[in-house]
């Protein structure tokens, strides 16, 4: 950080983060939050899982979807 004009040491950052945790501040991993699956979406996933099992596995289901896509154009 000294390149941008700030002299911040690792111990200071650690102290700030530790204090934020104690006070219930927002400290955690950065990144995207997982998307919540709506109830309808969950039911669809269950149906897809059953279909994949009926077809005989994921690879066969993918092949069937690819063939369907070619037929439908």
Secondary structure, DSSP 8 states (H G I E B T S, - for coil): -GGGT----HHHHHHHHHHHHHTT------S-------HHHHHHHHHHHHHHHHHTSHHHHHHHHHHHHHHH-
